[in-house]
């Protein structure tokens, strides 16, 4: 659900960035991203979990375009492609780290899956 909703955020926050500049849409997006990510751990039902992860996907999709363009605007032109690829792989590295955290810490305490969030 998270990954399937990324395009919505990319479109919405892309339009907002074109209209208002990158700064304020990025700030709003970072606040949403953090708040929704933390709120996932407080879901009480599967429906709440799915809706929360869908909203998280929207905020995730919106954050990449602004962050990448902000990070790469001052990079040397010949290295922008390489740096962009490294930025995209950060998500994969985060998934691997989350899987390791889940294996090591989550199953050894009483909070269950909520500990991951």
N, C-alpha and C positions, 0 to 999 in steps of 0.2 A: 504494500500500500504506500509506504514511504516513497519508494523509487518511482512508482507510477504517477505520483502527484507533483513531482519535481518540475515538470514542464509548466504547470499552472503558475507556480511561483516565479519561474524564469520570465514568463510573459508579464505577469502583474508588476513585479519589481523592476523589470526592464523598462516597461512603459513609465513607471513612476520615476525611475532614474533619468530617463530622457526628458521628462517634464520638469522635475524638481532638482536635478543634479544628483550626483551619487551619494553625497554625505548623509542626508536625512533619511532616504529610503534604506540605506545601509544600517544606520543606527536603529531604525524601527525594526528592521529585519533581524538584527543581532539580538535585540530584546525579545522579540517573538521566538526566535530560535532557542534561546536559553530557557525562557519560561515554559514553552511547550515541551522541550526536552525533559525538564525537571518534572513537569506535571504528569508525564507518562507514568512515573512511579506511583502516582496516587489513583490510578484508574481502578475502579471496582468491578467492572464487567468487561467482557470481550468487545462489546460494541463501543464502549468508551475508549478502549485501547485502540481499536481500529480508527475511530474518528480522530483521536489525538495523533496517531502516527500519520494520518493523511494530512493534517494541518502541519505536522512537522516536515513532511515532504514538501509542502508548499513553501515553507520558510527555508528549507534546505535548497530548493531550486532557485529561490530568489537571492540567496547569499553568494552563490558561486560567481555569477556574472559580475557583481559589484566588487567582490573581493579580488577576483582575478584581474579585472581591469585596473583597479587601484594599485595592486601589487606590481603589475607588469608595466605600468605607464612610465616608470623611471628606470626600467631595466634596459640594458643595451639591446638594440634591435636584433642583432644576430642571435642572442640567447633567449629571446622571448618564447620561441616554440618549445625549447627544452624546459624552461622554467614553468611554462603552462602545463606541460605534461607532468612535471613533478608535483605541481599543485593538485592536479586531478588525482594523483595516486595517494594523496594524503587521506582521502576517504577510505581507500582500500586498507591502508595501514591502520586507520582507526578501527575498522571492522575486525582486523586481526587482533589488535590490542583488546578490543571488547570481548572477543572470544576467549582470549587468554584470561582476562579478568573474570569472566563468567566461570571458567573451569577452575581457577584457583580460589576465588573469594566467594562467589555467589552461593555455591552449594554448601559452604561450610558455616552458614549463619542462618538465622531464623526468618529473615525477610524475603527469602526466595528470589524470584525474578526481579523484584523491585529494586534490589541492590544494584543492578546494572544501570539503573537510571538515576 
